[in-house]
Amino acid sequence: MSAVAQPELTIHIRPPRGLAGLNLRELWEYRELLYFLVWRDVLSKYKQTVFGFLWAVLPPFMNMVVFTIVFGNFAKIPSDGIPYPVFNFCAMVPWTYFSGAFTSSTGSVVSSANLITKVYFPRLIVPLAGTLSRGVDFAISLVILVGMALCYRIYPTVHILFVPVLLLLTGMTAVGVGMWLAPLNVKYRDIQHVTPLVAQLWMYATPVVYPLSMVPARYKLLMSLNPMAGLIEGYRSALLNRPWDWHAVGLSATIAVLLFVTGALYFAKTERHFADII
């Protein structure tokens, strides 16, 4: 008897597409690595420093002092009835977190080249770690901000509970933009030199030194496309008891989510080439 011919079995292996390419389950399995990378970044920033965790407060505080003198006293920029120092510091705290997280996540892949070229792990952890580590600075500065507000007799209300949500959206915006720029920084190192300039210009396009109410009506729609504009106003509403501009905050939240999702998808699509190029 002759053997019965077996049908050929063909297996097609295709790269995952869409949200499946993010492999969130694998990201969760490597959560301990994420924790240690965050802890490493925090330790390396403050190790062998004289002022220690005061460096989390000094940059936004010194900027607030300069801006108060220049824009509050000399230029007489309005602050919606709030004392200008606390008005500005309330914006500088989240902005310092955003700019630091944005810059860190953009350069995270290149700065972790030794790790990326030696072992496998979900590369998405790298920009996430750079963003999460900046949260320590934000928490310390937030305590100083609340104390400063109390000195000006501005007392927190239940709206302060919105701060964690605003912080999450700020982090999503920062890492979202960082995940778009990090792969480009691997190929073109000019990006890491342009990033600080972009962050500086972005700050002046955001109502940090001036209120959103000062922007002419014909430019408000354009300003609303800046996700940090609505978020900064949200922080002022949550911490300084100002009226909420839900339209601006909602639009900023939507753009923040879109930046994060599209950035993560682009990062996942390009990460397979990092070890070859870096």
C-alpha positions in Angstrom: 0.0 0.0 0.0 1.3 3.4 -0.9 1.3 6.1 1.7 -1.5 8.6 1.5 -0.2 12.0 0.5 -0.6 14.6 3.1 -1.8 18.1 2.1 0.8 20.8 2.4 0.4 23.2 5.3 1.4 26.8 4.7 1.9 29.2 7.6 1.9 32.9 6.8 3.8 35.1 9.3 2.9 38.7 9.1 3.9 41.6 11.3 1.1 42.8 13.6 -0.8 45.9 12.5 -2.7 48.7 14.2 -3.1 48.6 18.0 -2.0 44.9 18.0 1.5 46.1 17.2 1.8 47.8 20.6 1.6 44.4 22.4 0.4 45.9 25.7 0.4 42.5 27.3 4.2 42.2 26.8 4.6 45.8 28.1 2.8 44.8 31.3 5.1 41.7 31.6 8.1 44.0 31.6 6.6 46.4 34.2 9.5 45.7 36.7 12.0 46.9 34.1 10.0 50.1 33.7 10.1 50.6 37.4 13.9 50.2 37.6 14.5 52.5 34.6 12.4 55.2 36.3 14.2 54.7 39.6 17.5 54.8 37.7 16.7 58.1 36.1 15.6 59.6 39.5 18.8 58.5 41.2 21.1 59.6 38.4 19.5 63.1 38.5 20.0 63.8 42.2 23.0 61.6 43.1 26.0 63.5 44.4 24.1 66.9 44.3 24.3 69.5 47.0 20.7 70.7 46.8 19.2 67.3 46.0 15.5 67.4 45.4 15.5 71.2 45.6 16.6 71.0 41.9 13.0 69.9 41.2 11.7 73.3 42.5 14.5 75.7 41.6 14.1 75.9 37.8 10.3 76.7 37.8 10.7 78.9 40.8 13.6 81.0 39.3 11.7 81.3 36.0 8.7 82.5 37.9 10.8 85.2 39.6 12.2 86.4 36.3 8.8 86.3 34.6 7.2 88.2 37.5 9.7 91.0 37.2 9.7 91.2 33.4 6.1 90.4 32.5 4.3 91.1 35.8 6.0 94.3 36.9 7.5 95.8 33.7 5.1 94.7 30.9 2.1 94.7 33.2 0.7 91.5 31.8 -2.8 90.8 33.3 -3.3 87.7 35.4 -7.1 87.5 35.6 -7.2 89.0 39.1 -4.7 86.5 40.6 -1.4 87.7 42.0 1.1 87.3 39.2 3.7 85.2 41.1 1.2 82.4 41.9 -0.5 82.8 38.5 2.8 82.2 36.7 4.1 79.5 39.0 0.9 77.5 38.6 1.7 77.3 34.9 5.5 76.9 35.3 5.2 73.7 37.4 3.3 71.6 34.8 5.2 73.3 32.0 8.5 72.3 33.5 7.3 68.8 33.8 6.1 68.7 30.2 9.2 70.2 28.7 11.5 67.9 30.7 9.4 64.8 29.8 9.2 65.9 26.2 12.9 66.4 25.9 13.8 63.3 27.8 11.5 61.0 25.8 12.8 62.4 22.5 16.4 61.5 23.4 15.6 58.4 25.4 16.3 55.9 22.6 19.8 57.3 21.8 20.7 57.7 25.5 19.8 54.0 26.1 21.7 52.7 23.1 23.9 50.4 25.2 20.8 48.7 26.6 18.9 48.5 23.4 21.7 46.9 21.4 22.3 44.2 24.0 19.0 42.8 25.2 15.4 42.5 24.1 12.6 44.3 25.8 9.6 46.4 24.6 11.3 49.6 23.4 8.2 51.6 24.3 9.4 51.3 27.9 12.3 53.7 27.2 10.3 56.9 26.5 7.7 56.0 29.1 10.4 55.8 31.8 11.8 59.2 30.9 8.4 60.7 31.2 7.4 58.9 34.5 10.6 59.9 36.2 9.8 63.5 35.8 6.7 63.0 37.9 8.8 63.1 41.0 9.8 66.7 40.2 6.2 67.6 39.5 5.0 66.2 42.9 7.6 68.1 44.8 6.9 71.4 43.0 3.2 70.9 43.4 3.6 70.9 47.2 5.5 74.2 47.0 2.8 75.6 44.7 0.0 74.7 47.1 1.9 76.3 49.9 2.5 79.4 47.8 -1.2 79.6 47.0 -2.1 79.4 50.7 0.2 82.3 51.4 -1.8 84.4 49.0 -5.0 83.1 50.7 -6.0 81.0 47.7 -7.4 77.8 49.2 -7.8 74.5 47.4 -11.3 73.2 46.7 -12.6 69.8 45.5 -11.4 70.8 42.0 -7.9 69.9 43.1 -8.9 66.3 42.4 -8.7 67.0 38.7 -4.9 67.5 39.0 -4.0 63.8 38.5 -6.2 63.7 35.4 -4.4 66.8 34.0 -1.1 65.3 34.9 -1.9 62.1 33.0 -2.9 64.2 29.9 0.2 66.3 30.2 2.4 63.1 30.3 0.5 61.6 27.4 1.1 64.8 25.4 4.8 64.8 26.2 5.5 61.1 25.6 3.2 61.2 22.5 5.3 63.9 20.9 8.5 62.2 22.2 7.5 58.9 20.5 7.1 60.7 17.2 10.5 62.4 17.5 12.6 59.6 19.2 12.7 57.4 16.0 13.7 60.5 14.0 16.4 61.3 16.5 17.9 57.8 15.9 18.3 58.6 12.2 19.0 62.3 12.4 20.8 63.5 15.6 19.9 67.1 14.7 16.6 66.5 16.4 18.2 66.4 19.9 19.7 69.9 19.2 16.4 71.3 17.9 14.2 69.9 20.8 15.2 72.5 23.4 14.5 75.3 21.0 11.1 73.8 20.1 10.3 73.6 23.8 11.3 77.2 24.4 9.2 78.5 21.5 6.3 76.2 22.5 6.2 77.8 25.9 5.6 81.3 24.5 2.8 79.8 22.3 1.2 78.5 25.5 -0.5 80.7 28.1 2.2 80.4 30.7 3.2 84.1 31.1 -0.2 85.4 30.0 -3.8 84.2 30.4 -5.7 82.5 27.6 -8.3 85.3 27.9 -5.7 87.7 26.6 -5.5 85.9 23.2 -7.7 87.7 20.6 -10.8 85.8 19.6 -9.7 85.3 16.0 -6.6 83.4 17.3 -8.3 81.3 20.0 -9.1 78.4 17.7 -5.5 78.2 16.5 -4.3 78.4 20.1 -6.7 75.6 21.1 -4.9 73.3 18.8 -2.0 73.5 21.2 -2.8 70.8 23.7 -0.9 72.4 26.5 -3.0 75.6 26.2 -6.1 74.0 27.6 -4.2 71.9 30.1 -2.4 74.9 31.6 -5.7 76.7 31.9 -7.0 73.5 33.5 -4.3 73.6 36.2 -5.1 77.2 37.0 -8.8 76.3 37.3 -8.1 73.2 39.5 -5.6 74.9 41.8 -6.5 78.6 41.8 -10.3 78.3 41.8 -10.7 80.0 38.4 -13.7 79.3 36.1 -13.3 76.2 33.9 -13.0 76.5 30.1 -14.3 73.1 29.4 -14.1 73.5 25.6 -10.4 74.3 25.8 -9.7 71.5 28.3 -11.7 68.9 26.3 -10.0 69.8 23.0 -6.6 69.5 24.7 -7.5 66.2 26.2 -8.6 64.9 22.8 -5.4 66.0 21.1 -3.3 64.6 23.9 -4.9 61.1 23.5 -4.5 61.3 19.7 -0.8 62.3 20.0 -0.2 59.4 22.4 -2.0 56.7 20.3 -0.5 57.8 17.0 2.9 58.3 18.5 2.9 54.8 20.1 1.8 53.3 16.8 4.6 55.1 14.9 7.2 54.1 17.5 6.1 50.5 17.4 6.4 50.5 13.7 9.9 51.9 13.6 11.5 50.3 16.7 12.6 47.1 14.9 15.3 49.2 13.2 16.7 50.9 16.2 19.4 48.4 17.0 20.7 48.5 13.4 20.9 52.2 13.1 21.8 53.4 16.6 
